[in-house]
Amino acid sequence: MTVIKNTIDPTELQNKLFTSTAPIVIDVRKLPAFDQSGRIIPTACWQDYLQTGIWGQGLSEDTEIVLYCVHGHQVSQTAAALLQSTGKKARYLRGGFAAWQTMNGSTVAAQAARKHQLAAWLTHERPSIDRIACYWLIRRFINPQATVFWVDQQYGKEISQECQALSFAFDYDSVPLSSADNSSFARLIQQFQITDPVLSQLAGIVNAATAEDFTRATQASGLACVIAGIVSIYKSGPECSAQGLQILDALYSGLTKL
């Protein structure tokens, strides 16, 4: 019989979070606490802790699940116990969101993330450094299950307008996250108010690589070279972005160790 560990500490979650094997993170704080905080752990979605019997049905028994409340007391422990009783691999965050903040863990603006939790994302079909980096950021910090459509540039603006209630576009002209003086990657960080010191460094590298100004960041030329290689081999946006996840995972991890 598999023994399920009940808790996970903030450091362990931090180490798991921005990787391909990250757990599903669920915020089960009571709504007044959720609204008052205004911040969530990256990729987290909010759920009512007393309704696990409803939303828990959509969770796989093979997927690791981490739940957190304010302090890691009865709310998240109740939700974890209810999910475990149905065979789910659920744990609660020791110390809750308070411990995560004490550790200076990364956070995202709750309302912005919640608004786009079910949205699809649109961008140009031609892959680029900026678009691949945005795809990584969306998957690792905002919504790991996000759907991204790579659409014909000729019709991108019209498609964005047609689907504006159900989608969010990036790296398009005349849309909130189109690139100009700054990369869409950096603008996406600002839009979702993501607090993460490593992301600030990574944004500088992406900006420099996108602008082909390699004097601004020593790693920019390497990133540009690797992405150019990926684009030459895989061609399409979905294929290139899937490969780019691993590259940016490695770059992010390396930056955390500097």
Secondary structure, 3 states (H helix, E strand, C coil): CCCCCCEECHHHHHHHHCCCCCCEEEECCCHHHHHHHCEECCCCEECCHHHHHHHHHHCCCCCEEEEECCCCCHHHHHHHHHHHCCCCEEEEECCHHHHHHHCCCCEEEHHHHHHCCCCEEEEECCCCHHHHHHHHHHHHHHCCCCEEEEECHHHHHHHHHHCCCCEEEECCCCCCECCCCCCHHHHHHHHCCCECHHHHHHHHHHHHHHHCCCCCCCCHHHHHHHHHHHHHHHCCHHHHHHHHHHHHHHHHHHHHCC
